[in-house]
């Protein structure tokens, strides 16, 4: 069976389509969250950069522990039922901010409350989503990850376009569309057939023991399992370090570049973020054609080095057309590195600890960005908006040399690519 045939077959699975529907609507809502939070703080409340970075950190940091708890729950319980409950309760948070806006109480306190609620939704659901994908995709891990990631980037573009209308239609209609998307994510998850967790599938007494474990014990085991696997540990370490200044730059510095350097509006920010995710989508479509890759670790590290070029183009304050090109390149880079890191982790992780290891992976992807937001907000005030990009370039070079010379990531070979094809 060819790679292309395997890819087509996974798209024909009803469970996989229902999964994509749920993750698509939730991804749309969370993409809207990213733009809405930045623009409400910068464009509506007109807060300084250091205060914006601090608020983003206050909102994002609780997600670190919640991701670990969500990963433990994904291993010990039915991830599908957990996600149904999360998505059906989630619309409460954007509806709360709608009331605050209608009552003219939109301010720092109400925005933080809404943001913390959405952090709970994102942080507690991400490990469950990823663990569920592993159980649905079966042996086609790389193809399943790539297809889900590509669809995720597409719906993020749609969400950003909706959020970008905030200056034209106001806060309330945009938040209502976010609430609707979250509710639809829950309804689509209901359509997904029940899938057993790894603990439920275990043939011995370990399953029952896992069910009785406390959340803290489960989290500790997941951290130990991550540390004990050298490839997974180093991929997560590189991802975590990179996200502090690279994801942090996209979340904190990029909106200020659009607003201050290019005198842009929320709509312009939405278009550029959509361009970014379009680049990420294209990279995943290209990867899907060539997967499974035999040496994904090598490409993962090379992309760390290539990121320096696109960030450098932004740093020199290019003409607008070149800013668009750099944004596309940044999206292509992020799409490839995200896909490869997630694929390596998902095909390497011991199945009983999959959800917990993926929760640590999620921290590396998004949980570290709030730490960068604090530092980057301060750097914008102290050094200027564009100079806040310098740490991302320096760190990208250091991570490449560390990964290539001092970690097993460069030599990693995919077991899926090496397996004989039927």
C-alpha positions in Angstrom: 0.0 0.0 0.0 1.4 3.4 -0.9 1.6 6.4 1.3 -1.0 8.2 -0.8 -3.4 5.3 -0.3 -2.9 5.3 3.4 -3.6 9.0 3.5 -6.8 8.7 1.5 -8.0 5.8 3.7 -7.7 7.8 6.9 -9.8 10.6 5.4 -12.5 8.1 4.7 -12.8 7.1 8.4 -16.0 8.5 9.9 -14.3 8.8 13.3 -11.5 10.8 11.8 -13.9 13.1 10.0 -15.8 13.7 13.2 -12.5 14.4 15.0 -11.5 16.9 12.4 -14.9 18.6 12.7 -14.5 19.1 16.4 -10.9 20.2 16.4 -11.7 22.5 13.5 -14.4 24.4 15.3 -12.3 24.5 18.5 -9.2 25.6 16.6 -11.2 28.4 15.0 -12.4 29.7 18.3 -8.9 29.5 19.8 -7.4 31.3 16.8 -9.9 34.0 17.4 -8.8 34.2 21.0 -5.2 34.8 20.0 -6.0 37.9 17.9 -8.8 39.1 20.1 -6.7 39.1 23.3 -3.9 41.0 21.6 -6.1 43.6 19.9 -8.4 44.3 22.9 -5.3 45.0 25.0 -3.4 46.9 22.3 -6.0 48.5 20.0 -9.0 49.0 22.3 -7.6 49.4 25.8 -4.4 51.0 24.4 -2.1 49.4 27.1 1.8 49.8 27.0 3.8 46.8 25.8 5.2 45.8 29.2 1.7 45.7 30.7 0.4 43.8 27.7 3.2 41.2 28.2 2.4 40.9 31.9 -1.3 40.4 31.3 -0.6 37.8 28.6 1.6 35.9 31.1 -1.0 36.1 33.9 -3.5 34.6 31.5 -1.2 32.0 30.0 0.9 30.7 32.9 -1.9 28.7 34.7 -2.2 26.7 31.5 1.1 24.9 32.3 -0.3 23.0 35.2 -3.7 22.5 33.5 -2.0 20.9 30.5 -0.3 18.4 32.8 -3.6 17.6 34.5 -5.4 17.4 31.2 -2.7 14.9 30.0 -3.1 12.7 33.1 -6.9 12.8 32.6 -6.6 11.8 29.0 -4.7 8.7 30.0 -6.9 7.7 32.9 -10.3 8.5 31.5 -12.4 8.7 28.3 -10.8 11.6 26.5 -13.9 11.9 24.3 -16.2 12.5 27.2 -13.8 14.9 28.8 -13.6 17.0 25.6 -17.4 17.0 25.2 -17.8 18.5 28.7 -15.1 21.1 28.1 -16.5 22.3 24.7 -20.1 22.5 25.8 -19.2 24.6 28.9 -16.6 26.8 27.1 -19.2 29.2 25.4 -19.8 30.6 28.9 -16.5 32.6 28.8 -17.0 34.6 25.6 -20.6 35.2 26.6 -19.4 36.6 29.9 -17.2 39.2 28.0 -20.2 40.0 25.8 -22.1 41.0 28.9 -19.2 43.0 30.2 -19.0 44.9 26.9 -22.8 45.5 26.8 -22.7 46.8 30.4 -19.7 49.1 29.5 -17.5 47.2 32.0 -14.9 46.0 29.4 -11.5 46.5 31.1 -8.4 44.7 32.4 -10.2 42.7 35.0 -13.0 41.4 32.7 -10.5 40.6 29.9 -8.3 38.7 32.3 -11.3 36.7 33.6 -12.3 35.8 30.0 -8.7 35.0 29.1 -8.2 32.7 32.0 -11.4 30.9 31.2 -10.3 30.3 27.6 -6.8 29.2 28.9 -8.6 26.5 30.9 -10.4 25.4 27.8 -7.3 25.3 25.6 -4.9 23.9 28.1 -7.1 21.1 29.4 -8.3 20.0 25.9 -5.1 20.0 23.9 -3.6 16.8 25.4 -6.9 15.0 25.1 -7.2 16.0 21.5 -3.8 14.7 20.7 -4.1 11.5 22.6 -7.5 10.9 20.9 -5.9 11.4 17.5 -3.3 8.8 18.3 -6.0 6.2 19.0 -8.0 7.1 15.9 -5.1 7.2 13.4 -3.7 3.8 14.5 -0.5 3.0 12.5 -0.8 6.1 10.3 0.5 8.5 12.9 2.5 10.9 10.6 -0.3 11.1 8.0 -3.0 11.6 10.7 -1.0 14.3 12.5 -0.3 16.1 9.2 -3.9 16.0 8.0 -5.2 17.2 11.4 -2.6 19.9 11.5 -3.3 21.1 8.0 -7.0 21.4 8.7 -6.2 23.1 12.0 -4.3 25.8 10.2 -7.1 26.3 7.6 -9.7 26.9 10.2 -7.4 29.2 12.1 -7.3 31.4 9.0 -11.1 31.5 9.1 -11.1 32.3 12.8 -8.6 35.1 12.3 -10.7 36.6 9.5 -13.8 36.6 11.7 -11.8 38.1 14.6 -10.3 40.7 12.3 -13.8 42.3 11.9 -13.7 43.6 15.5 -13.0 47.2 14.4 -15.9 47.0 11.9 -18.7 45.2 13.7 -17.7 45.5 17.4 -16.7 43.2 20.1 -20.0 41.5 20.7 -20.7 39.9 17.3 -17.1 38.5 17.2 -17.4 37.0 20.7 -20.8 35.5 19.8 -19.2 33.7 16.8 -16.5 32.4 19.1 -19.1 31.0 21.5 -20.9 29.3 18.6 -17.7 27.7 17.3 -17.0 26.2 20.8 -20.5 24.8 21.1 -20.2 23.2 17.6 -16.9 21.6 18.6 -18.7 19.9 21.5 -21.5 18.7 19.2 -19.1 17.3 16.7 -17.2 15.5 19.5 -20.5 13.8 20.5 -20.6 12.3 17.0 -17.2 10.6 17.5 -17.5 7.0 18.5 -16.1 6.1 21.9 -12.4 5.2 21.8 -10.8 3.3 24.6 -7.9 4.9 26.5 -4.5 3.2 26.8 -5.3 2.3 30.4 -8.6 0.7 29.4 -6.9 -1.3 26.7 -4.1 -2.6 29.0 -4.4 -6.4 29.4 -3.1 -6.6 33.0 -3.9 -5.1 36.3 -2.1 -1.9 35.4 -5.2 -0.4 33.9 -7.1 -0.6 37.2 -4.2 0.7 39.1 -4.0 3.7 36.7 -7.6 4.4 37.2 -7.1 4.7 40.9 -4.0 7.0 40.6 -4.4 10.5 41.7 -3.8 13.3 39.2 -0.5 14.3 40.8 0.9 10.8 40.6 -0.1 10.5 37.0 1.5 13.8 36.2 4.7 12.7 37.9 4.8 9.5 35.9 4.3 11.4 32.7 7.2 13.7 33.5 9.5 10.8 34.3 8.4 9.0 31.1 9.4 12.1 29.2 12.7 12.4 30.9 13.5 8.7 30.4 13.1 8.9 26.6 16.1 10.8 25.2 14.6 11.7 21.8 11.3 12.8 23.2 13.0 14.8 26.0 15.3 16.6 23.6 12.6 17.4 21.1 10.4 18.8 23.9 13.4 20.7 25.3 14.1 22.4 22.0 10.4 23.1 21.4 10.0 24.6 24.8 13.1 26.8 24.5 12.2 27.9 21.0 8.6 28.8 22.0 9.7 31.2 24.7 11.0 33.7 22.1 9.7 32.5 18.8 6.0 31.8 19.7 6.4 34.7 22.2 7.5 37.0 19.4 4.4 36.0 17.3 2.0 36.5 20.2 3.5 39.7 21.7 5.9 41.4 19.3 4.1 40.8 16.0 0.9 42.6 16.9 3.0 45.6 18.0 4.9 45.6 14.7 1.7 45.7 12.8 0.2 48.4 15.0 3.2 50.6 15.6 5.7 50.1 12.7 3.1 49.7 9.9 0.3 51.7 11.6 -2.1 48.8 11.0 -5.6 47.9 12.2 -7.1 44.8 13.6 -8.1 43.8 10.1 -4.5 44.1 8.9 -3.3 42.0 11.8 -5.9 39.4 11.0 -4.8 39.3 7.3 -1.1 38.9 8.2 -1.8 36.2 10.8 -4.0 34.5 8.2 -1.1 34.7 5.8 1.1 33.2 8.5 -1.2 30.2 9.0 -1.7 29.8 5.2 2.0 29.3 5.0 1.8 26.7 7.8 -1.0 25.0 6.0 1.0 24.8 2.7 3.9 23.3 4.5 1.8 20.5 6.0 0.2 19.8 2.6 3.7 19.4 1.1 4.8 17.2 4.0 1.7 15.0 3.6 2.9 14.1 0.1 6.3 12.8 1.3 5.4 11.2 4.6 6.3 9.0 6.4 9.8 10.7 6.6 12.7 8.5 7.5 14.8 11.3 9.2 12.3 13.8 10.6 14.7 14.9 13.4 17.2 16.2 10.9 14.7 18.4 9.1 13.3 19.6 12.4 16.7 20.9 13.4 17.5 22.4 10.0 14.2 24.4 10.3 15.4 25.9 13.6 18.4 27.4 11.7 16.4 28.6 8.7 14.0 30.5 11.0 16.7 33.1 11.5 16.3 34.4 7.9 12.6 35.2 8.1 12.9 36.9 11.5 15.9 38.9 10.2 13.8 40.1 7.3 11.2 41.5 9.8 13.9 43.0 12.0 15.3 45.2 9.2 11.8 46.9 8.9 11.3 45.9 5.3 8.7 47.4 2.8 5.3 45.9 3.3 5.5 43.4 0.5 8.6 41.9 1.9 7.0 41.8 5.4 4.3 39.6 3.8 6.9 37.3 2.3 8.7 37.0 5.6 5.3 36.2 7.3 4.7 33.5 4.8 8.2 32.1 5.4 7.6 32.2 9.2 4.4 30.3 8.8 6.0 27.7 6.5 8.8 27.2 9.1 6.4 27.0 12.1 4.1 24.5 10.2 7.0 22.2 9.5 8.6 22.3 13.0 5.3 21.9 14.7 4.3 18.9 12.6 7.7 17.2 12.9 8.0 17.7 16.6 4.5 16.4 17.2 5.0 13.4 14.9 8.3 12.4 16.6 6.7 12.5 20.0 3.5 10.7 19.0 5.2 7.8 17.3 7.9 7.5 20.0 5.8 7.9 23.2 5.0 4.8 25.3 1.3 4.3 24.9 0.3 4.1 28.6 1.9 7.6 29.0 0.9 9.1 25.7 -1.6 11.7 27.0 0.8 12.8 29.8 3.8 13.1 27.5 1.7 15.0 25.0 0.7 17.4 27.8 4.3 18.1 28.3 4.7 18.6 24.6 1.8 21.1 24.6 3.5 23.1 27.3 6.6 23.3 25.1 4.3 24.5 22.2 2.2 27.1 23.9 2.8 27.1 27.6 6.2 28.7 27.3 5.0 31.7 25.3 3.6 33.5 28.4 7.1 33.5 29.9 8.4 35.1 26.7 5.6 37.6 26.8 6.9 39.1 30.0 10.5 39.4 28.7 9.5 40.6 25.3 7.0 43.2 26.6 9.9 44.6 28.6 12.3 44.5 25.7 9.8 46.4 23.5 9.7 49.2 26.0 13.5 49.1 26.7 14.9 48.5 23.2 12.1 49.1 20.7 9.6 46.9 18.9 11.8 45.5 16.2 14.8 44.8 18.5 12.7 42.5 20.6 13.1 40.0 17.7 16.9 39.6 18.3 16.7 37.0 21.0 14.6 34.7 18.7 17.4 34.8 16.1 20.2 34.1 18.6 18.2 31.3 20.3 17.4 29.6 17.0 21.1 29.3 16.1 21.9 27.9 19.5 19.1 25.3 19.4 20.3 24.0 16.0 23.8 23.5 17.2 22.7 21.9 20.4 20.3 19.5 18.7 22.8 18.6 15.9 25.8 18.1 18.2 24.6 17.2 21.6 21.3 15.4 21.2 20.0 12.2 19.5 17.4 14.1 17.5 19.7 14.5 14.4 20.1 10.7 14.1 16.5 9.8 14.9 14.9 7.4 12.4 11.1 7.0 12.2 9.8 3.5 13.1 6.8 4.2 10.8 9.0 4.9 7.8 11.2 1.8 8.5 8.2 -0.6 9.0 7.5 -2.8 5.9 4.5 -1.6 4.0 1.6 -4.1 3.4 
